[in-house]
Amino acid sequence: MKLSTLRYFVEVATENSFTKASQNLFISQPTLSRRIQELESELGVTLFNRNNTNNIILSPEGKQLLVKVRDVLDQIESISGMFDPEGPNKNNKASIKIGCLTNFDFSKLYDLIEQFKTQYPNVKFIIEQGSPMELNDGLLNRTYDLVLNLDNYISNNDVLKTSLYKNNNLQVAIQNNHRLASKQEIQFSDLTDETLILIERNKSPLVFDYVINQCLKHGFHAKANYYVKNLDEGLSKTSLGEGISFLYSGMDNGYLSKKYRVKFLNLNEEKSSQNLVYAFQENNNPMLDEFLNFVHQNRSDLY
């Protein structure tokens, strides 16, 4: 029985939702569901039931377990500092605030945080999602200690430092039986006669503007019949044959193509031009330095 799985269980029980819990934990929903299923198999009980509105609720066994698990986690928190000469409250005030892009898969980041907390259990991580512009502004005004953002949205400023987090490029999503499905890579000129699905500009300005401009560059106007609020809505429309949608490779958690029964193709103009970086500036937070050193030592897990 893994300690991280118990923490996942508490998060699902608190949110009454696998979707919200996975977002809070920055892991994919299928991964979270699998871990809860493994816990149920290990215990031999059902921990969550679904009601008529398709929401999840704790089973009687789940309610019993929740009380015990919270006690266990409290005890572990206490044990972690009981022999510290500075007392169990050392680093209780230490926190690291991280800003991440909406819709991207940052499950590896959460894995690193879990590993880091085994060494520094009292450090609190605060993770918020935002647009590329919001993250850059938040970094400059020190709302965030660290952001994970698209490289070309980080201000060219001497006080900011960046390092590669993950290679990232623009892709299209098409139906599995689409005429382009036999290809692994396409060009914008291949989209001349296609209906396009774009996430609203205020949600994803970089992709929106880039697609419109690239279509014009290749001699045609984008036929964007649908403007959606998020990636899931766009992929749903693609799966129904309503058009081609766009996403970054960094958004794919390995399950999206199976979930929506679509295929992802690279756009060859986009190779490695939209990489994800983690960015920060010098500050007086010693825990950030410790965490960045830890990330650097384990960065092979990020690619």
C-alpha positions in Angstrom: 0.0 0.0 0.0 1.6 3.2 -1.2 1.5 6.4 0.8 0.9 8.4 -2.3 -2.2 6.3 -3.1 -3.7 7.1 0.3 -3.2 10.8 -0.4 -4.9 10.3 -3.7 -7.8 8.6 -2.0 -8.2 11.5 0.4 -8.2 14.0 -2.5 -10.9 12.1 -4.4 -13.0 11.7 -1.2 -12.6 15.4 -0.5 -13.6 16.5 -4.0 -16.2 13.8 -4.7 -14.8 13.8 -8.2 -12.0 12.0 -10.0 -11.8 14.8 -12.5 -11.3 17.6 -9.9 -9.0 15.4 -7.9 -6.8 14.6 -10.9 -6.6 18.3 -11.7 -5.6 19.2 -8.1 -3.0 16.4 -8.1 -1.7 17.2 -11.6 -2.0 13.5 -12.7 -4.1 12.0 -15.4 -7.6 10.8 -14.5 -6.9 7.3 -15.8 -3.8 7.1 -13.6 -5.8 8.3 -10.6 -8.6 5.8 -11.3 -6.1 2.9 -11.7 -4.5 3.8 -8.3 -7.9 3.8 -6.5 -8.8 0.5 -8.2 -5.6 -1.0 -7.0 -6.3 0.2 -3.5 -9.9 -1.3 -3.6 -8.4 -4.6 -4.9 -5.9 -4.6 -2.1 -8.5 -4.0 0.5 -11.2 -6.1 -1.1 -13.9 -3.5 -0.9 -15.6 -0.8 -3.0 -14.6 2.7 -1.8 -16.7 4.8 -4.0 -20.2 4.5 -5.5 -21.9 6.6 -8.2 -25.3 8.2 -7.7 -28.0 9.0 -10.2 -26.2 12.2 -11.3 -23.0 10.3 -12.1 -21.2 11.9 -9.2 -19.2 9.7 -6.9 -19.8 9.2 -3.2 -18.0 7.3 -0.5 -19.3 3.9 0.3 -19.7 2.9 3.9 -16.3 1.2 3.7 -14.8 4.3 2.1 -16.1 6.5 5.0 -14.4 4.2 7.5 -11.2 4.2 5.6 -11.2 8.0 5.2 -11.1 8.4 9.0 -8.3 5.9 9.4 -6.2 7.4 6.5 -6.5 10.9 7.8 -5.2 9.7 11.1 -2.3 7.8 9.4 -1.3 10.9 7.4 -1.4 13.1 10.5 0.8 10.6 12.4 3.3 10.4 9.5 3.5 14.2 9.5 4.2 14.1 13.2 6.8 11.3 13.0 8.7 13.1 10.2 9.7 15.9 12.5 9.8 14.2 15.9 13.6 13.9 16.0 14.4 17.2 14.4 16.4 19.4 16.9 14.5 22.4 15.7 11.2 20.8 16.5 8.4 19.3 14.4 7.3 22.6 13.1 10.5 23.2 11.1 9.7 24.4 7.6 6.0 24.6 8.3 6.0 28.1 6.9 8.0 27.2 3.9 6.0 27.0 0.7 6.6 27.0 -3.1 4.0 28.5 -5.3 4.0 27.1 -8.9 2.0 28.3 -11.9 1.2 25.8 -14.7 -0.4 26.0 -18.1 -4.1 25.0 -18.3 -4.8 21.7 -20.2 -1.1 20.5 -20.1 -0.2 17.2 -18.6 2.1 17.8 -15.6 1.9 14.4 -14.0 5.7 14.1 -14.0 5.9 17.3 -12.0 3.6 15.9 -9.3 5.7 12.7 -9.1 8.8 14.9 -8.5 6.9 16.8 -5.8 5.9 13.6 -4.1 9.5 12.4 -4.1 10.8 15.8 -2.8 8.3 15.8 0.0 9.8 12.6 1.4 12.8 14.7 2.2 10.9 17.8 3.1 7.5 16.7 4.3 6.5 20.1 5.8 7.0 22.1 2.7 3.7 23.2 1.2 3.2 23.3 -2.6 0.6 25.6 -4.0 -0.2 24.9 -7.7 -2.4 27.1 -9.8 -3.3 27.0 -13.5 -3.2 30.0 -15.8 -2.8 31.3 -19.3 0.7 31.9 -20.8 0.4 35.7 -20.2 -0.9 35.3 -16.6 1.9 33.0 -15.7 4.6 35.3 -17.1 3.0 38.3 -15.3 2.8 36.3 -12.1 6.4 35.3 -12.3 7.5 39.0 -12.8 5.4 40.3 -9.9 6.5 37.3 -7.7 3.0 35.8 -7.4 4.7 32.6 -8.4 8.1 31.2 -7.3 8.2 29.0 -10.4 6.2 28.7 -13.6 6.0 26.1 -16.3 5.2 28.0 -19.5 5.8 28.1 -23.2 9.3 29.4 -23.9 8.2 32.2 -26.2 5.9 33.6 -23.5 8.7 34.2 -21.0 9.8 37.8 -21.0 13.3 38.5 -22.3 14.4 39.8 -18.9 17.8 39.4 -17.2 16.2 38.6 -13.9 14.4 35.5 -15.2 16.1 32.2 -15.7 14.7 29.3 -17.7 15.5 25.7 -18.3 13.9 23.1 -20.7 11.1 21.1 -19.1 9.7 19.2 -22.0 9.9 19.2 -25.8 6.6 20.4 -27.2 5.1 21.0 -30.7 1.7 21.8 -32.2 -0.4 18.9 -33.4 -3.8 18.3 -35.1 -6.4 15.8 -34.0 -8.3 14.0 -36.7 -10.8 11.1 -36.9 -9.2 7.7 -37.3 -10.8 7.2 -40.7 -9.9 10.7 -42.0 -8.2 11.0 -45.4 -5.0 12.2 -43.7 -5.0 9.3 -41.1 -2.3 7.4 -43.0 0.2 10.2 -42.5 2.4 10.8 -39.4 3.1 14.4 -40.2 1.3 17.1 -42.3 1.7 20.7 -43.4 -0.7 23.6 -43.0 -1.3 23.4 -46.8 -3.0 20.0 -46.2 -5.7 21.8 -44.2 -6.9 24.0 -47.1 -10.3 22.4 -47.4 -10.7 21.3 -43.8 -13.1 22.6 -41.2 -11.1 23.7 -38.2 -12.0 23.7 -34.5 -10.2 26.3 -32.4 -10.2 27.0 -28.7 -11.4 30.5 -28.0 -8.7 33.1 -28.4 -9.0 34.3 -24.8 -8.3 30.7 -23.7 -5.5 29.9 -26.1 -4.3 33.0 -27.9 -1.0 31.5 -29.1 -2.6 28.6 -30.9 -5.5 30.7 -32.2 -3.2 33.4 -33.7 -0.7 31.0 -35.0 -3.2 28.8 -36.8 -5.0 31.8 -38.4 -1.7 33.3 -39.5 -0.2 30.1 -40.9 -3.3 29.5 -42.9 -3.0 32.9 -44.5 0.7 32.3 -45.1 -0.2 29.2 -47.1 -2.7 31.1 -49.2 -6.1 30.3 -47.6 -8.4 31.6 -44.9 -9.0 29.2 -42.0 -12.5 27.7 -42.1 -13.0 27.8 -38.4 -16.7 26.8 -37.9 -16.4 26.0 -34.2 -14.8 27.9 -31.3 -14.7 25.8 -28.1 -13.8 26.6 -24.5 -11.4 23.8 -23.8 -9.4 20.9 -25.3 -11.9 18.3 -24.3 -14.7 20.0 -26.1 -12.6 20.3 -29.2 -11.6 16.7 -29.2 -15.2 15.6 -28.7 -16.2 17.5 -31.8 -13.4 16.0 -33.8 -14.4 12.5 -32.7 -17.9 13.3 -34.0 -16.5 14.3 -37.4 -17.2 18.0 -37.0 -13.7 19.1 -37.9 -10.0 19.1 -37.1 -8.8 20.4 -33.7 -5.4 21.5 -32.4 -3.4 20.7 -29.3 0.2 20.7 -28.1 2.0 17.4 -27.7 2.6 18.4 -24.1 -1.2 18.2 -23.5 -1.3 14.5 -24.4 -1.3 12.3 -21.3 -1.1 9.1 -23.3 -4.8 8.4 -23.1 -6.5 11.2 -25.1 -6.3 9.5 -28.5 -7.9 6.4 -27.1 -10.5 8.3 -25.1 -11.8 10.3 -28.1 -10.9 7.7 -30.8 -8.8 10.2 -32.7 -5.3 10.3 -34.2 -2.7 13.0 -33.5 -0.5 14.3 -36.3 2.5 16.6 -36.1 2.6 19.8 -38.0 6.1 19.8 -39.5 6.5 23.6 -39.4 6.3 23.4 -35.6 9.2 21.1 -34.6 10.5 22.1 -31.2 9.4 25.7 -31.6 7.0 25.8 -28.7 9.0 24.0 -25.9 7.9 24.0 -22.3 10.3 25.6 -19.9 10.4 26.1 -16.1 11.2 29.7 -15.3 12.0 31.5 -12.1 13.9 34.5 -10.7 16.3 34.8 -7.8 14.4 35.2 -4.5 14.8 34.6 -0.8 13.0 31.2 -0.7 15.6 28.6 0.2 13.1 25.8 -0.4 12.8 26.8 -4.1 16.6 26.4 -4.5 16.4 23.0 -2.9 13.5 22.0 -5.2 15.2 23.3 -8.3 18.4 21.3 -7.4 16.2 18.2 -7.0 14.5 18.8 -10.3 17.8 19.3 -12.0 19.1 16.0 -10.6 16.0 14.2 -11.8 15.3 16.0 -15.0 15.7 12.8 -17.1 12.3 11.9 -15.8 10.8 15.0 -17.5 11.4 14.3 -21.2 
